[in-house]
Amino acid sequence: MENEQIVTAIDIGTTKIVAMAGKRDETGKVTILGVGKAQSLGVKRGVVLNIEETASAIQKAVEEAQRNSGVTFKEVYVGIAGQHIKSIHNRGYKFIDEAVGEITLGAVESLTNDMFRIPIGAGEEIIHVIPQNYIVDHETGVKNPVGMSCKRLEADFHIVVGQVASARNIKKCVERIGLKVIKLILEPLASAEAVLSDDEKEAGVALVDIGGGTTDIAIFHDGIIRHTAVIPFGGNIVTKDIKEGCSILARFAETLKIQFGMALAQSAPEDKFVSVPGISGRGPKEISVKFLTEIIQARMEEIIDAINFEIDASGIAGQLGAGVALTGGGSQLRDLCELFRLRTGQDVHLGKLNADKINRGGKDESLQDPIYSTSIGLLLKGFAEEDQLRLRRKANAPELAVAPPAPLEEVHEELPADLPEAPVAEAPAKKTFIVKFKEKLIELFEDPDQRH
């Protein structure tokens, strides 16, 4: 695998944990080498609640991915989500040294790094600092200021903040099985990387990733991230409503949702019933498909309203030319796009993996399933991070490349044999003057008559 770039990633979700390895070819496209999946234990709404159970599930997924890919996992990119995630906006500025005369990559990175030092709430930490827009001497709309001449560089930043404890617990779970976390990546940003095209991001689009425990949102316009949010509801809460509403076991509720569930009750037949096995040997129970769909629609409307609130909060609800793109396991619910259109007034479609970035000729065609969009996005973000690291190294290379000292025989010329001895009389004279000056000061301070 010489000359091939390989990245490994782990998606820690509420219902499943996915480990994945991918390589990038000379065209820049990523091919999935192998995937491992395990049932998620110890995670609720994107937050780790049990370190041991979560670490064990991660290990199962990683071992399967290693067998399938032939790649040994050592350093990984890991997704982070959860109801503790929030985003804020901030503006920073920096004066450019006149001696330099132009904006360097180091100046841009210094301005970005300043954002990591802004005051935030107790127990919080900054996960991402994403530049949105640069202002060069009051000229707005600059996307890449490197190389431009100016006196003052400003930038607007989208800053993602999360709880320190939640981030540490995720790292602990991964490190417990002997892996190193390179970086935590916000899951909606990863999903957007896998599903959205550059044209959609420019036109304006809201990516909605409906997972088991959370619904992740990332909103773009003019190719820039404008808003991110994590809603603490997902497909699991729909399953829970079916379980309680129909008085059946959770595993049967999940099966009913997948096989017979619909988001629009008006589309469900009123004369169709489904037989569900009884509890502990009791007789089967008949469930009306119409009643089942009414339960699903009621809960999905609440989730959609919460999503619509975040879209409105972004301030660009009327500028989403590409509408709303749905992904994640929960997006497969029948008639969900239609219900979205009715509740939000937006154009809604199911997101597909970005063919410009991902090779579809991988080992497993099931990877086209939206449940893998976050995992694939983590790989893509990982490759992007590797590219940025190489750029930084390249930019710093001229400054760090100091020629090593030449061997002594090349530096020193051969000395003549009759070299006269160096005079040494200067040092004592200098020392004598200092001593005399010191003594004179002492006399001045000790003799009051000589202070005038």
C-alpha positions in Angstrom: 0.0 0.0 0.0 2.9 2.3 -0.8 1.9 5.9 -1.7 -1.6 5.2 -0.5 -3.1 7.4 2.2 -5.1 5.4 4.8 -7.3 6.9 7.5 -9.3 5.1 10.2 -12.4 6.4 12.0 -14.9 5.4 14.7 -18.6 6.6 14.9 -19.9 6.1 18.4 -23.7 6.3 18.1 -26.6 5.6 20.4 -27.7 2.4 18.6 -24.5 1.3 16.8 -20.8 1.8 16.8 -19.1 1.7 13.4 -15.3 1.4 12.8 -14.1 2.1 9.3 -10.9 2.2 7.3 -10.5 4.0 3.9 -7.8 4.9 1.4 -7.5 7.8 -1.0 -6.2 7.3 -4.5 -4.4 9.7 -6.8 -7.7 11.2 -8.0 -8.6 12.2 -4.5 -11.5 9.8 -4.1 -11.9 7.6 -1.0 -12.4 3.8 -1.2 -13.7 2.0 1.9 -11.4 -0.8 2.7 -13.4 -2.4 5.5 -16.1 -1.8 8.1 -16.9 -3.2 11.5 -20.2 -2.7 13.3 -21.3 -3.5 16.9 -24.4 -2.8 18.9 -23.8 0.3 21.0 -24.0 -0.2 24.7 -23.5 2.4 27.4 -24.4 5.4 25.1 -27.5 7.5 25.4 -28.3 10.4 23.2 -24.7 10.6 22.0 -23.3 10.7 25.5 -21.2 7.9 27.1 -22.8 6.7 30.3 -20.9 3.4 30.8 -17.1 3.4 30.0 -16.6 -0.4 30.1 -19.6 -1.3 28.0 -18.8 1.3 25.4 -15.1 0.4 25.2 -16.1 -3.3 24.7 -18.5 -2.4 21.9 -15.8 -0.2 20.2 -13.3 -3.1 20.4 -15.7 -5.5 18.7 -16.3 -3.0 15.9 -12.6 -2.3 15.5 -11.6 -6.0 15.4 -14.2 -6.7 12.7 -13.0 -3.7 10.7 -9.4 -4.8 11.0 -10.3 -8.3 9.7 -12.3 -6.9 6.8 -9.8 -4.3 5.7 -6.4 -5.8 6.6 -5.5 -2.4 8.3 -4.3 -2.2 11.9 -6.1 0.6 13.7 -3.7 2.8 15.7 -4.7 6.4 15.4 -8.4 7.2 14.7 -10.7 10.2 14.1 -13.8 9.9 16.3 -17.2 11.5 16.0 -18.8 13.5 18.8 -22.4 14.6 19.2 -24.9 14.8 22.1 -27.3 17.3 23.6 -24.4 19.2 25.3 -23.2 20.4 21.9 -23.8 24.1 21.0 -22.5 26.6 18.6 -21.6 30.3 18.9 -20.2 33.0 16.6 -17.3 35.4 17.3 -15.2 37.9 15.3 -11.4 38.3 15.8 -8.8 40.5 14.3 -5.0 40.7 13.9 -2.6 43.4 12.7 -0.2 42.3 10.0 3.5 43.1 10.6 4.5 45.8 8.1 7.9 44.2 7.8 6.2 41.1 6.4 3.8 43.1 4.2 1.4 40.3 3.4 -0.8 37.7 5.1 0.9 34.4 5.8 -0.6 31.0 6.6 0.9 31.4 10.1 -1.0 34.7 10.6 -4.3 33.1 9.6 -3.7 30.1 11.9 -2.7 32.5 14.7 -6.0 34.3 14.3 -7.9 31.0 14.3 -6.0 29.8 17.4 -7.0 33.0 19.3 -10.6 31.8 19.2 -9.7 28.8 21.3 -8.9 31.3 24.1 -12.3 33.1 24.2 -14.2 32.8 27.5 -16.8 30.0 27.6 -18.9 28.4 30.3 -17.5 26.4 33.2 -17.0 22.7 32.2 -17.0 23.5 28.5 -14.3 23.2 25.8 -14.1 24.4 22.2 -14.2 21.5 19.8 -14.1 23.3 16.4 -13.2 26.8 15.2 -14.4 27.2 11.6 -13.6 30.4 9.7 -16.7 31.7 7.9 -15.5 34.9 6.3 -12.3 37.0 6.2 -12.2 40.8 6.1 -9.0 42.3 4.7 -8.7 46.0 5.4 -12.5 46.3 5.6 -12.9 44.3 2.3 -15.4 41.5 3.1 -16.1 38.2 1.4 -12.5 37.0 1.2 -12.3 33.2 1.5 -8.6 32.7 1.3 -6.5 35.8 2.4 -3.1 34.1 2.3 -0.7 36.2 0.2 -2.8 39.4 0.3 -1.3 42.7 1.5 -3.1 44.5 4.3 -2.7 46.1 7.7 -5.6 44.5 9.5 -7.0 41.0 9.1 -10.4 40.1 10.6 -12.6 37.0 10.4 -15.9 35.7 11.5 -15.8 32.3 13.2 -18.3 29.5 13.8 -17.3 27.9 17.1 -18.6 24.5 18.3 -18.6 24.0 22.1 -19.1 20.9 24.1 -18.8 19.5 27.6 -15.3 18.7 28.7 -16.5 15.6 30.6 -18.3 14.2 27.6 -15.3 14.6 25.3 -13.0 13.0 27.9 -15.3 10.0 28.3 -15.3 9.4 24.6 -11.5 9.6 24.5 -11.3 7.2 27.5 -13.4 4.6 25.8 -11.2 4.7 22.7 -7.9 4.8 24.6 -8.9 1.9 26.8 -8.6 -0.4 23.9 -5.1 0.9 23.0 -6.0 3.4 20.3 -5.1 7.1 20.1 -7.7 9.8 19.2 -6.2 12.2 16.7 -9.2 14.5 16.8 -12.9 14.6 17.8 -15.1 15.7 14.9 -18.6 17.0 15.2 -20.8 14.4 13.6 -23.1 16.7 11.6 -20.0 18.2 9.9 -18.8 14.7 9.1 -22.2 13.7 7.6 -22.3 16.9 5.6 -18.9 16.1 4.1 -20.2 12.6 2.9 -23.6 13.6 1.6 -23.5 17.3 0.4 -22.0 18.5 -2.8 -20.2 21.8 -3.2 -23.1 23.1 -5.3 -25.6 22.3 -2.6 -23.5 24.1 0.0 -23.2 27.2 -2.2 -26.9 27.3 -3.0 -27.9 26.8 0.7 -28.8 23.5 2.3 -29.7 22.1 5.7 -28.4 18.6 6.3 -30.5 16.7 8.8 -29.0 13.4 10.1 -31.6 11.4 12.0 -29.8 8.9 14.2 -31.0 6.7 17.0 -30.4 9.0 19.9 -29.9 12.4 18.3 -30.8 14.4 15.3 -27.8 16.4 13.9 -28.1 19.5 11.8 -25.6 21.4 9.7 -26.7 24.4 7.6 -24.6 25.8 4.8 -24.9 28.9 2.5 -22.3 30.3 0.0 -20.2 27.3 0.7 -19.8 28.3 4.4 -21.1 26.6 7.5 -23.7 28.9 9.1 -25.3 26.9 11.9 -24.9 23.5 13.7 -27.1 21.9 16.3 -27.8 18.6 18.0 -31.4 17.8 19.0 -31.6 15.1 21.7 -34.3 13.1 19.9 -34.0 10.5 17.2 -35.4 7.2 16.0 -35.3 5.6 19.4 -37.9 7.9 20.9 -40.3 6.9 18.1 -39.7 3.2 18.9 -40.3 4.0 22.6 -43.6 5.7 21.8 -44.7 2.6 19.7 -43.7 0.3 22.6 -45.7 2.3 25.1 -48.6 3.1 22.9 -49.1 -0.5 21.7 -48.0 -2.1 25.0 -45.4 -4.4 23.3 -41.8 -5.2 23.7 -39.1 -2.8 22.4 -37.7 -5.2 19.8 -41.2 -5.8 18.3 -41.8 -2.0 18.3 -38.6 -1.5 16.3 -39.6 -4.2 13.8 -43.1 -2.6 13.4 -41.5 0.8 12.7 -39.1 -0.5 10.1 -41.5 -2.9 8.3 -44.9 -1.1 8.5 -44.1 2.4 9.8 -45.1 5.6 7.8 -44.7 9.2 8.7 -48.1 10.2 7.2 -51.2 8.7 8.9 -53.4 9.6 5.9 -51.4 7.2 3.7 -52.0 4.2 6.0 -54.8 1.7 5.3 -57.5 1.6 7.9 -58.3 -2.1 7.5 -54.8 -3.5 7.9 -53.6 -5.1 11.1 -50.3 -6.7 12.2 -50.0 -9.6 14.6 -47.3 -9.2 17.3 -46.2 -12.1 19.5 -47.5 -12.0 23.0 -45.4 -11.5 26.1 -44.3 -14.6 28.1 -46.4 -17.1 26.0 -49.5 -15.1 25.9 -51.6 -14.9 22.7 -50.6 -12.6 19.8 -51.7 -9.0 19.8 -53.3 -7.3 16.8 -51.9 -3.8 16.0 -53.7 -1.5 13.6 -51.3 -0.1 11.0 -53.3 3.1 11.0 -52.9 3.5 14.8 -49.2 2.7 14.5 -48.7 5.4 11.9 -50.6 8.0 14.0 -48.1 7.4 16.8 -45.2 7.8 14.5 -46.5 10.9 12.8 -47.2 12.6 16.2 -43.6 12.1 17.4 -42.0 12.9 14.0 -43.9 16.2 13.9 -42.3 17.2 17.2 -38.8 16.3 15.9 -39.5 18.2 12.6 -40.7 21.3 14.5 -37.4 21.2 16.6 -35.4 21.0 13.3 -37.4 23.9 11.8 -36.7 26.0 14.9 -32.9 25.5 14.3 -33.3 26.3 10.6 -35.1 29.6 11.6 -32.4 30.3 14.2 -29.7 30.1 11.5 -31.1 33.3 9.9 -31.0 31.9 6.4 -34.2 29.8 6.3 -35.3 31.7 3.2 -32.0 31.1 1.4 -31.9 27.4 1.3 -31.9 26.9 -2.5 -31.1 23.2 -2.2 -33.6 22.7 0.6 -33.2 20.0 3.2 -31.2 16.8 2.8 -32.1 13.9 5.0 -29.7 11.1 6.0 -29.2 8.7 8.9 -31.1 5.6 9.8 -34.2 7.5 10.7 -34.5 9.1 7.3 -35.6 5.8 5.8 -39.1 6.1 7.2 -41.7 6.1 4.5 -43.4 9.4 3.6 -41.0 11.3 5.8 -39.9 13.7 3.0 -43.6 14.6 2.4 -44.2 15.2 6.1 -41.2 17.5 6.2 -42.4 19.5 3.2 -45.8 19.9 4.8 -44.3 21.1 8.2 -41.5 23.2 7.0 -42.4 24.4 3.5 -38.9 23.5 2.4 -37.8 21.3 -0.6 -36.8 18.0 1.0 -34.9 15.1 -0.4 -33.0 12.0 0.7 -29.2 12.7 0.7 -26.9 10.4 -1.2 -23.2 9.7 -0.8 -21.1 12.3 -2.7 -19.9 10.6 -5.9 -17.2 13.2 -6.4 -15.4 12.2 -3.2 -16.3 8.5 -2.7 -15.6 5.5 -4.9 -18.7 3.4 -5.2 -16.7 0.3 -6.3 -16.0 -0.6 -2.7 -16.2 -4.0 -1.1 -19.7 -3.7 0.3 -22.6 -2.2 -1.6 -24.5 -1.9 1.7 -22.3 1.1 2.5 -24.7 3.2 0.4 -27.0 2.9 3.3 -27.5 6.3 5.1 -26.6 4.8 8.4 -22.9 4.9 7.3 -22.9 8.5 6.2 -21.3 9.8 9.4 -18.6 7.1 9.4 -17.7 7.8 5.8 -17.8 11.5 6.6 -15.3 11.0 9.4 -12.9 9.4 7.0 -13.3 12.4 4.6 -12.7 14.9 7.4 -9.7 12.8 8.5 -8.2 13.1 5.1 -8.9 16.9 5.1 -7.1 17.2 8.4 -4.1 15.3 7.1 -4.0 17.7 4.1 -4.0 20.7 6.5 -1.2 19.2 8.5 0.9 18.8 5.4 0.2 22.4 4.4 1.3 23.6 7.8 4.5 21.6 7.6 5.2 22.9 4.1 4.6 26.5 5.2 6.9 26.2 8.2 9.6 24.3 6.3 11.6 27.4 5.2 11.6 28.8 8.7 12.6 25.5 10.4 15.2 24.4 7.8 18.3 25.6 9.5 21.5 24.3 7.9 23.5 22.1 10.4 26.9 23.4 11.5 29.8 22.3 9.4 32.3 19.9 10.9 35.1 21.7 12.8 37.8 20.9 10.3 35.7 22.8 7.7 35.1 25.8 9.8 38.4 26.6 11.4 41.5 27.4 9.3 44.8 25.9 10.3 46.5 28.2 12.8 50.2 29.3 12.2 52.7 27.8 14.5 54.2 31.1 15.6 51.0 32.8 16.6 51.7 35.4 19.3 49.9 35.2 22.6 46.9 37.3 23.0 47.3 40.3 25.4 45.4 39.9 28.7 46.0 43.3 30.3 42.6 44.8 29.3 40.4 42.7 31.6 42.1 43.7 34.9 41.9 47.4 33.9 38.2 47.1 33.3 37.7 45.3 36.6 39.7 48.0 38.4 37.5 50.7 37.0 34.3 49.0 38.0 35.6 48.4 41.6 36.7 52.1 41.9 33.3 53.3 40.6 31.5 51.1 43.1 33.7 52.4 46.0 33.0 56.0 45.0 29.2 55.3 45.1 29.5 53.9 48.6 31.5 56.9 49.7 28.8 59.3 48.3 26.0 57.5 50.2 28.0 57.2 53.4 29.4 60.8 53.5 26.5 63.4 53.7 28.9 66.2 52.9 29.6 64.8 49.4 26.0 64.3 48.2 25.7 67.8 46.6 
